[in-house]
Amino acid sequence: MNDRLPWDVHPGLTLDRLQIIARLLADIRERVSLHLEPEEGDLHFGMWVAGTMAHARTAYQLTRMVFSGDYSWLSIVDGSMQFTFAIDRVPVRVFKGDPEKPSRSAQKKSPREAMIQLALFEMKEMGGGDLDWQWRIAVEPEPTGEVFRITLVQVNVTAGVVNVRNLFVIPFRDTARALTDVASTRHDGVELPPPPIGELTDAEETGTDATTEPPTGDDKKGHGTDG
């Protein structure tokens, strides 16, 4: 099967927009890795702490970008722990790992995401024309914490079988940056409204790449996460 380019599926998924998001995600992951303190216990539960921090910072920075008014194509679909944003109204979620093996969290579609997709489909603006597929961004870091690849991919689960299509590796290491370290640029604080809180069924709904609840002190084996 030949993969289609993102902007051929939906015109709003342009290369420059995808690069802005990818650079932000890489910067956040790498900054989190640099500030981990193993001697203080940050790696006691594997990469669970790093995954949680990266998820929270991603949601925070993307929300700030929306409120800045500088990115008219960017919006927030779900501001809860199941954080979902949209590029030109196309819902997108982020996960860590192999784009061809999306995490359990990445396989799920939140009710808000489904509503947005249905609205786009009814307006004939969905692109690809299939409500059963959702866009995800896979972030793949090295053990050192440096991100080596970020991929946009469409994910579908049918009868328990996970399918992927339209994989596109987003180039983000070029020297001509669209942003000047978005995540590190400091502005005056912006007061944000509290995010809507959805009911969570398990740790996967946090979007932190955690596959289990963080372990207790009585059971420290087998509970590490891939953060």
Backbone as CSV, one residue per row, in Angstrom:
resi,resn,N_x,N_y,N_z,CA_x,CA_y,CA_z,C_x,C_y,C_z
1,MET,0.836,-1.198,0.000,0.000,0.000,0.000,0.875,1.253,0.000
2,ASN,0.600,2.166,-0.911,1.372,3.394,-1.004,0.817,4.433,-0.032
3,ASP,1.701,4.957,0.804,1.279,5.987,1.752,1.103,7.316,1.029
4,ARG,0.087,8.058,1.444,-0.167,9.381,0.882,0.453,10.427,1.801
5,LEU,0.874,11.538,1.227,1.402,12.641,2.025,0.262,13.274,2.824
6,PRO,0.557,13.766,4.027,-0.508,14.309,4.893,-1.356,15.371,4.208
7,TRP,-0.709,16.299,3.481,-1.457,17.387,2.845,-2.239,16.931,1.628
8,ASP,-1.946,15.716,1.151,-2.770,15.144,0.088,-4.033,14.504,0.660
9,VAL,-3.964,14.115,1.931,-5.138,13.566,2.607,-6.013,14.693,3.131
10,HIS,-5.383,15.669,3.782,-6.088,16.855,4.259,-5.195,18.068,4.002
11,PRO,-5.660,19.057,3.222,-4.824,20.206,2.843,-4.259,20.977,4.023
12,GLY,-4.937,20.912,5.175,-4.468,21.679,6.334,-3.262,21.086,7.021
13,LEU,-2.929,19.838,6.728,-1.782,19.181,7.358,-0.519,19.492,6.559
14,THR,-0.138,20.743,6.538,0.998,21.191,5.740,2.324,20.886,6.424
15,LEU,3.387,20.849,5.627,4.703,20.514,6.164,5.150,21.517,7.214
16,ASP,4.969,22.807,6.972,5.446,23.798,7.934,4.729,23.665,9.270
17,ARG,3.436,23.374,9.259,2.693,23.201,10.512,3.156,21.954,11.255
18,LEU,3.345,20.875,10.516,3.815,19.643,11.144,5.207,19.824,11.741
19,GLN,6.055,20.599,11.085,7.400,20.841,11.606,7.365,21.671,12.884
20,ILE,6.471,22.624,12.950,6.332,23.421,14.171,5.971,22.525,15.342
21,ILE,5.018,21.625,15.134,4.603,20.715,16.198,5.728,19.741,16.542
22,ALA,6.391,19.198,15.535,7.449,18.216,15.772,8.612,18.829,16.545
23,ARG,8.995,20.045,16.197,10.102,20.697,16.906,9.741,20.946,18.364
24,LEU,8.501,21.309,18.596,8.045,21.512,19.969,8.117,20.209,20.756
25,LEU,7.617,19.122,20.166,7.615,17.835,20.850,9.030,17.355,21.150
26,ALA,9.938,17.515,20.195,11.324,17.096,20.404,11.971,17.920,21.504
27,ASP,11.739,19.215,21.483,12.327,20.100,22.486,11.835,19.735,23.887
28,ILE,10.548,19.460,24.014,9.982,19.105,25.318,10.581,17.805,25.824
29,ARG,10.611,16.775,24.985,11.154,15.479,25.395,12.608,15.590,25.835
30,GLU,13.391,16.339,25.072,14.811,16.437,25.373,15.062,17.261,26.625
31,ARG,14.270,18.297,26.845,14.411,19.099,28.064,14.030,18.286,29.301
32,VAL,12.980,17.502,29.194,12.580,16.643,30.310,13.699,15.670,30.647
33,SER,14.288,15.047,29.609,15.352,14.085,29.829,16.557,14.718,30.517
34,LEU,16.892,15.950,30.111,18.043,16.643,30.688,17.853,16.962,32.169
35,HIS,16.609,17.139,32.583,16.352,17.567,33.954,15.922,16.431,34.878
36,LEU,15.954,15.200,34.388,15.655,14.068,35.262,16.785,13.883,36.269
37,GLU,16.450,13.501,37.479,17.432,13.293,38.531,17.297,11.866,39.071
38,PRO,18.007,10.916,38.451,17.913,9.517,38.886,18.249,9.336,40.367
39,GLU,19.217,10.126,40.848,19.623,9.987,42.249,18.525,10.414,43.214
40,GLU,17.526,11.146,42.684,16.394,11.559,43.509,15.190,10.643,43.312
41,GLY,15.355,9.627,42.469,14.280,8.654,42.274,13.417,8.856,41.051
42,ASP,13.827,9.762,40.149,12.991,10.026,38.974,12.833,8.810,38.071
43,LEU,13.786,7.872,38.124,13.705,6.683,37.274,13.327,5.435,38.071
44,HIS,12.843,5.633,39.283,12.500,4.507,40.148,11.422,3.626,39.527
45,PHE,10.505,4.233,38.790,9.441,3.496,38.108,9.653,3.501,36.599
46,GLY,10.897,3.410,36.172,11.189,3.460,34.750,11.023,4.884,34.231
47,MET,10.413,5.012,33.047,10.248,6.324,32.422,8.869,6.924,32.671
48,TRP,8.172,6.419,33.676,6.826,6.916,33.961,6.838,8.410,34.274
49,VAL,7.779,8.857,35.087,7.868,10.278,35.447,8.133,11.127,34.210
50,ALA,9.088,10.691,33.378,9.416,11.451,32.159,8.215,11.524,31.224
51,GLY,7.495,10.414,31.073,6.331,10.407,30.202,5.240,11.338,30.687
52,THR,5.011,11.350,31.995,3.994,12.218,32.567,4.364,13.686,32.395
53,MET,5.628,14.005,32.654,6.085,15.384,32.506,5.980,15.849,31.057
54,ALA,6.389,14.992,30.118,6.339,15.363,28.702,4.900,15.580,28.256
55,HIS,3.994,14.738,28.715,2.587,14.868,28.359,2.018,16.180,28.884
56,ALA,2.300,16.489,30.144,1.780,17.721,30.742,2.359,18.959,30.053
57,ARG,3.653,18.943,29.781,4.276,20.103,29.130,3.780,20.281,27.693
58,THR,3.542,19.174,27.014,3.006,19.261,25.651,1.635,19.922,25.659
59,ALA,0.769,19.467,26.554,-0.574,20.051,26.651,-0.497,21.532,27.009
60,TYR,0.381,21.860,27.937,0.512,23.254,28.387,1.027,24.162,27.272
61,GLN,2.085,23.729,26.591,2.682,24.571,25.561,1.751,24.738,24.355
62,LEU,1.072,23.675,23.951,0.147,23.793,22.829,-1.039,24.685,23.189
63,THR,-1.487,24.603,24.428,-2.578,25.481,24.879,-2.127,26.933,24.873
64,ARG,-0.907,27.184,25.291,-0.359,28.548,25.250,-0.289,29.068,23.819
65,MET,0.107,28.199,22.899,0.193,28.603,21.501,-1.183,28.992,20.962
66,VAL,-2.208,28.217,21.348,-3.568,28.544,20.910,-3.999,29.894,21.466
67,PHE,-3.747,30.119,22.740,-4.164,31.373,23.376,-3.360,32.571,22.894
68,SER,-2.174,32.317,22.333,-1.360,33.429,21.845,-1.996,34.104,20.638
69,GLY,-2.815,33.353,19.902,-3.445,33.896,18.708,-2.549,33.902,17.488
70,ASP,-1.335,33.375,17.637,-0.386,33.383,16.519,-0.513,32.165,15.608
71,TYR,-1.319,31.205,16.012,-1.444,29.969,15.249,-2.934,29.696,15.015
72,SER,-3.496,30.372,14.030,-4.933,30.282,13.786,-5.361,28.875,13.368
73,TRP,-4.437,28.079,12.900,-4.736,26.723,12.446,-4.722,25.701,13.583
74,LEU,-4.338,26.141,14.773,-4.197,25.240,15.915,-5.351,25.432,16.894
75,SER,-5.889,24.331,17.410,-6.972,24.409,18.390,-6.890,23.212,19.330
76,ILE,-7.616,23.291,20.439,-7.655,22.214,21.414,-8.991,21.489,21.294
77,VAL,-8.929,20.195,21.083,-10.140,19.381,20.990,-10.556,18.883,22.367
78,ASP,-9.607,18.382,23.122,-9.864,17.840,24.454,-8.731,18.274,25.375
79,GLY,-9.058,19.132,26.340,-8.033,19.642,27.244,-7.846,18.817,28.489
80,SER,-8.486,17.653,28.558,-8.371,16.805,29.738,-7.089,15.976,29.658
81,MET,-6.989,14.961,30.518,-5.817,14.089,30.500,-5.691,13.325,29.185
82,GLN,-6.797,13.187,28.448,-6.758,12.558,27.127,-6.446,13.631,26.080
83,PHE,-5.453,14.449,26.327,-5.214,15.666,25.558,-5.168,15.413,24.055
84,THR,-6.005,16.169,23.351,-6.088,16.076,21.892,-6.131,17.488,21.328
85,PHE,-5.294,17.768,20.351,-5.319,19.070,19.693,-5.706,18.873,18.236
86,ALA,-5.847,19.951,17.504,-6.243,19.841,16.101,-5.414,20.773,15.240
87,ILE,-5.030,20.288,14.078,-4.365,21.081,13.051,-5.386,21.320,11.953
88,ASP,-5.778,22.551,11.771,-6.837,22.875,10.816,-8.065,21.989,11.054
89,ARG,-8.435,21.856,12.315,-9.612,21.107,12.793,-9.464,19.592,12.700
90,VAL,-8.324,19.092,12.258,-8.095,17.654,12.206,-7.522,17.190,13.546
91,PRO,-8.247,16.365,14.312,-7.765,15.935,15.634,-6.484,15.106,15.548
92,VAL,-5.579,15.364,16.498,-4.295,14.666,16.550,-3.958,14.390,18.011
93,ARG,-3.404,13.224,18.278,-2.885,12.897,19.607,-1.447,12.420,19.472
94,VAL,-0.695,12.525,20.568,0.727,12.189,20.563,0.965,10.954,21.426
95,PHE,1.845,10.080,20.971,2.280,8.957,21.807,3.766,8.713,21.592
96,LYS,4.373,7.993,22.516,5.784,7.669,22.406,5.928,6.229,21.938
97,GLY,6.772,6.024,20.932,7.042,4.666,20.492,7.020,4.505,18.982
98,ASP,7.038,3.256,18.563,7.069,2.875,17.155,5.754,3.281,16.481
99,PRO,5.797,4.066,15.397,4.561,4.479,14.729,3.754,3.318,14.171
100,GLU,4.411,2.186,13.916,3.694,1.027,13.394,3.126,0.153,14.509
101,LYS,3.427,0.524,15.755,2.895,-0.208,16.908,2.363,0.792,17.930
102,PRO,1.283,1.495,17.595,0.763,2.522,18.495,0.349,1.955,19.852
103,SER,0.576,2.738,20.890,0.224,2.323,22.240,-1.281,2.149,22.382
104,ARG,-1.698,1.506,23.463,-3.128,1.304,23.701,-3.865,2.631,23.778
105,SER,-3.228,3.620,24.400,-3.848,4.939,24.493,-4.038,5.557,23.114
106,ALA,-3.030,5.404,22.250,-3.094,5.988,20.909,-4.135,5.310,20.040
107,GLN,-4.475,4.074,20.368,-5.461,3.354,19.580,-6.894,3.824,19.864
108,LYS,-7.071,4.467,21.003,-8.412,4.865,21.411,-8.804,6.212,20.810
109,LYS,-10.093,6.405,20.651,-10.633,7.667,20.165,-11.571,8.223,21.229
110,SER,-11.284,9.427,21.702,-12.138,10.026,22.723,-13.451,10.490,22.100
111,PRO,-14.502,10.633,22.910,-15.790,11.114,22.381,-15.669,12.464,21.685
112,ARG,-14.872,13.368,22.227,-14.722,14.694,21.612,-14.045,14.585,20.251
113,GLU,-13.058,13.709,20.155,-12.378,13.502,18.875,-13.358,12.948,17.844
114,ALA,-14.175,11.993,18.258,-15.157,11.403,17.348,-16.154,12.452,16.851
115,MET,-16.555,13.364,17.741,-17.503,14.405,17.356,-16.909,15.337,16.311
116,ILE,-15.636,15.724,16.506,-14.977,16.611,15.545,-14.841,15.922,14.191
117,GLN,-14.438,14.659,14.215,-14.294,13.916,12.960,-15.624,13.817,12.222
118,LEU,-16.698,13.555,12.967,-18.012,13.435,12.342,-18.430,14.753,11.709
119,ALA,-18.157,15.873,12.399,-18.511,17.193,11.864,-17.751,17.466,10.567
120,LEU,-16.459,17.137,10.547,-15.662,17.337,9.339,-16.160,16.446,8.204
121,PHE,-16.515,15.226,8.559,-17.006,14.289,7.550,-18.298,14.817,6.921
122,GLU,-19.183,15.346,7.760,-20.458,15.855,7.256,-20.266,17.093,6.392
123,MET,-19.185,17.849,6.676,-18.890,19.026,5.860,-18.019,18.672,4.654
124,LYS,-17.731,17.367,4.482,-16.901,16.879,3.377,-15.485,17.469,3.438
125,GLU,-15.016,17.754,4.653,-13.682,18.335,4.817,-12.731,17.404,5.563
126,MET,-13.157,16.183,5.804,-12.353,15.313,6.642,-11.070,14.875,5.945
127,GLY,-11.097,14.640,4.665,-9.895,14.184,3.979,-9.665,12.720,4.239
128,GLY,-9.627,11.931,3.223,-9.479,10.496,3.415,-10.820,9.812,3.505
129,GLY,-11.842,10.562,3.949,-13.209,10.100,3.927,-13.550,8.918,4.797
130,ASP,-12.695,8.536,5.754,-12.955,7.352,6.558,-12.968,7.721,8.032
131,LEU,-14.140,7.611,8.666,-14.289,7.978,10.067,-13.562,7.031,11.016
132,ASP,-13.171,5.871,10.526,-12.555,4.873,11.395,-11.055,5.070,11.581
133,TRP,-10.486,6.055,10.904,-9.054,6.313,11.023,-8.821,7.610,11.771
134,GLN,-7.794,7.623,12.664,-7.447,8.843,13.384,-5.950,9.130,13.268
135,TRP,-5.618,10.397,13.302,-4.221,10.826,13.160,-3.512,10.783,14.512
136,ARG,-2.287,10.282,14.492,-1.447,10.231,15.681,-0.027,10.668,15.309
137,ILE,0.686,11.219,16.294,2.098,11.558,16.107,2.913,10.688,17.054
138,ALA,3.824,9.910,16.493,4.692,9.029,17.276,6.046,9.700,17.489
139,VAL,6.470,9.789,18.746,7.764,10.371,19.103,8.683,9.239,19.551
140,GLU,9.849,9.146,18.920,10.789,8.066,19.246,12.106,8.648,19.760
141,PRO,12.330,8.562,21.075,13.586,9.057,21.631,14.644,7.955,21.762
142,GLU,15.901,8.362,21.730,17.003,7.459,22.028,17.033,7.215,23.538
143,PRO,17.769,6.177,24.001,17.918,5.972,25.449,18.511,7.187,26.153
144,THR,19.268,7.988,25.406,19.863,9.198,25.977,18.827,10.308,26.170
145,GLY,17.665,10.151,25.548,16.627,11.173,25.655,16.479,12.003,24.402
146,GLU,17.482,11.984,23.525,17.383,12.760,22.289,16.389,12.104,21.341
147,VAL,15.526,12.908,20.755,14.517,12.395,19.835,15.143,12.212,18.456
148,PHE,15.029,11.004,17.882,15.636,10.762,16.574,14.602,10.694,15.456
149,ARG,13.319,10.480,15.795,12.319,10.430,14.730,10.936,10.791,15.273
150,ILE,10.198,11.544,14.471,8.809,11.889,14.784,7.987,11.605,13.537
151,THR,6.934,10.821,13.696,6.165,10.338,12.545,4.681,10.617,12.708
152,LEU,4.075,11.144,11.673,2.624,11.294,11.621,2.059,10.037,10.977
153,VAL,1.004,9.486,11.566,0.462,8.232,11.071,-1.040,8.179,11.344
154,GLN,-1.757,7.472,10.491,-3.164,7.220,10.740,-3.322,5.824,11.347
155,VAL,-4.178,5.737,12.366,-4.359,4.493,13.111,-5.821,4.070,13.057
156,ASN,-6.020,2.762,12.928,-7.365,2.193,12.910,-7.332,0.846,13.626
157,VAL,-8.352,0.581,14.429,-8.468,-0.720,15.093,-9.775,-1.363,14.659
158,THR,-9.678,-2.519,14.026,-10.855,-3.240,13.539,-10.814,-4.675,14.048
159,ALA,-11.850,-5.056,14.790,-11.937,-6.416,15.348,-10.676,-6.782,16.124
160,GLY,-10.139,-5.809,16.856,-8.959,-6.047,17.673,-7.647,-5.999,16.936
161,VAL,-7.692,-5.797,15.630,-6.458,-5.726,14.832,-6.094,-4.263,14.594
162,VAL,-4.848,-3.901,14.926,-4.379,-2.527,14.776,-3.784,-2.340,13.385
163,ASN,-4.266,-1.339,12.667,-3.766,-1.033,11.328,-3.216,0.384,11.289
164,VAL,-2.209,0.604,10.461,-1.656,1.946,10.282,-1.509,2.220,8.789
165,ARG,-1.555,3.489,8.448,-1.364,3.876,7.052,-0.868,5.318,6.994
166,ASN,-0.430,5.725,5.811,-0.001,7.105,5.556,1.050,7.591,6.555
167,LEU,2.068,6.757,6.795,3.166,7.157,7.676,3.999,8.243,6.993
168,PHE,4.294,9.292,7.739,5.108,10.382,7.202,6.080,10.841,8.279
169,VAL,7.378,10.634,8.019,8.411,11.084,8.961,8.581,12.592,8.803
170,ILE,8.361,13.325,9.881,8.414,14.788,9.841,9.852,15.263,10.035
171,PRO,10.428,15.937,9.051,11.791,16.465,9.229,11.768,17.654,10.188
172,PHE,12.601,17.600,11.228,12.576,18.693,12.202,13.967,19.119,12.653
173,ARG,15.012,18.557,12.058,16.379,18.880,12.475,17.072,19.887,11.577
174,ASP,16.345,20.536,10.664,16.997,21.501,9.786,17.373,22.752,10.566
175,THR,18.230,23.555,9.991,18.741,24.727,10.700,17.784,25.903,10.657
176,ALA,16.961,25.982,9.614,16.020,27.106,9.490,14.761,26.795,10.266
177,ARG,14.732,27.153,11.524,13.619,26.808,12.394,12.446,27.738,12.185
178,ALA,11.248,27.166,12.141,10.034,27.971,12.014,9.748,28.713,13.310
179,LEU,10.227,28.167,14.417,10.056,28.805,15.717,11.426,28.923,16.367
180,THR,11.567,29.850,17.269,12.793,29.951,18.042,12.547,29.307,19.393
181,ASP,12.741,27.974,19.423,12.535,27.228,20.661,11.221,27.599,21.317
182,VAL,10.141,27.194,20.694,8.813,27.541,21.203,8.681,27.236,22.683
183,ALA,9.118,26.032,23.064,8.912,25.630,24.447,9.759,26.429,25.424
184,SER,10.878,26.981,24.958,11.758,27.682,25.875,11.544,29.185,25.872
185,THR,10.799,29.701,24.888,10.550,31.128,24.843,9.689,31.534,26.025
186,ARG,10.091,32.524,26.744,9.374,32.926,27.941,8.575,34.194,27.680
187,HIS,7.295,34.152,28.002,6.421,35.302,27.881,5.767,35.545,29.226
188,ASP,5.069,36.661,29.324,4.297,36.899,30.525,3.264,35.798,30.656
189,GLY,2.957,35.430,31.888,2.012,34.350,32.127,0.643,34.654,31.548
190,VAL,0.005,33.622,31.060,-1.350,33.739,30.534,-2.257,32.889,31.396
191,GLU,-3.312,33.484,31.907,-4.233,32.731,32.743,-5.114,31.868,31.849
192,LEU,-5.041,30.549,32.052,-5.799,29.620,31.234,-6.981,29.085,32.025
193,PRO,-8.096,28.818,31.339,-9.238,28.243,32.044,-8.932,26.816,32.429
194,PRO,-9.562,26.285,33.481,-9.313,24.890,33.863,-9.779,23.962,32.760
195,PRO,-8.992,22.913,32.443,-9.381,21.996,31.373,-10.565,21.156,31.796
196,PRO,-11.387,20.719,30.822,-12.480,19.823,31.167,-11.924,18.497,31.627
197,ILE,-12.503,17.917,32.653,-12.015,16.659,33.201,-12.931,15.530,32.765
198,GLY,-12.362,14.588,32.007,-13.143,13.442,31.566,-12.936,12.268,32.497
199,GLU,-13.827,11.323,32.482,-13.691,10.150,33.323,-12.623,9.245,32.750
200,LEU,-11.660,8.825,33.573,-10.566,7.986,33.123,-10.817,6.558,33.549
201,THR,-10.572,5.625,32.642,-10.815,4.226,32.954,-9.553,3.506,33.386
202,ASP,-8.396,3.948,32.920,-7.136,3.341,33.314,-6.022,4.319,33.021
203,ALA,-4.800,3.904,33.385,-3.663,4.818,33.250,-3.407,5.217,31.820
204,GLU,-3.831,4.388,30.865,-3.590,4.728,29.475,-4.295,6.011,29.072
205,GLU,-5.421,6.323,29.706,-6.162,7.504,29.326,-5.416,8.791,29.628
206,THR,-4.328,8.697,30.417,-3.557,9.899,30.704,-2.759,10.360,29.505
207,GLY,-2.526,9.449,28.551,-1.729,9.810,27.390,-0.260,9.926,27.701
208,THR,0.157,9.412,28.866,1.553,9.540,29.261,2.392,8.357,28.831
209,ASP,1.850,7.470,28.032,2.518,6.272,27.561,2.619,5.214,28.643
210,ALA,2.058,5.490,29.805,2.114,4.509,30.882,1.217,3.333,30.538
211,THR,1.697,2.128,30.778,0.886,0.947,30.500,0.217,0.424,31.747
212,THR,0.622,0.943,32.891,0.006,0.531,34.148,-0.054,1.705,35.084
213,GLU,-0.748,1.524,36.187,-0.687,2.497,37.260,0.726,2.510,37.804
214,PRO,1.218,3.662,38.318,2.544,3.658,38.939,2.569,2.682,40.087
215,PRO,3.622,1.875,40.210,3.670,0.832,41.227,3.765,1.372,42.630
216,THR,3.357,0.564,43.567,3.478,0.924,44.972,4.791,0.420,45.496
217,GLY,5.115,0.790,46.697,6.378,0.362,47.289,6.430,-1.121,47.552
218,ASP,5.241,-1.795,47.586,5.225,-3.225,47.874,5.458,-4.077,46.644
219,ASP,5.394,-3.457,45.470,5.541,-4.232,44.244,6.272,-3.409,43.220
220,LYS,7.569,-3.491,43.206,8.384,-2.637,42.346,8.819,-3.347,41.071
221,LYS,8.403,-4.586,40.906,8.845,-5.322,39.723,7.732,-5.358,38.696
222,GLY,8.140,-5.213,37.427,7.187,-5.356,36.344,6.274,-4.192,36.142
223,HIS,6.540,-3.042,36.804,5.642,-1.899,36.689,6.295,-0.728,35.988
224,GLY,7.468,-0.914,35.396,8.099,0.207,34.698,7.297,0.600,33.471
225,THR,7.425,1.859,33.064,6.719,2.321,31.887,7.722,2.709,30.827
226,ASP,7.235,2.901,29.620,8.140,3.280,28.546,8.093,4.767,28.290
227,GLY,7.410,5.526,29.187,7.347,6.987,29.178,7.597,7.631,27.907
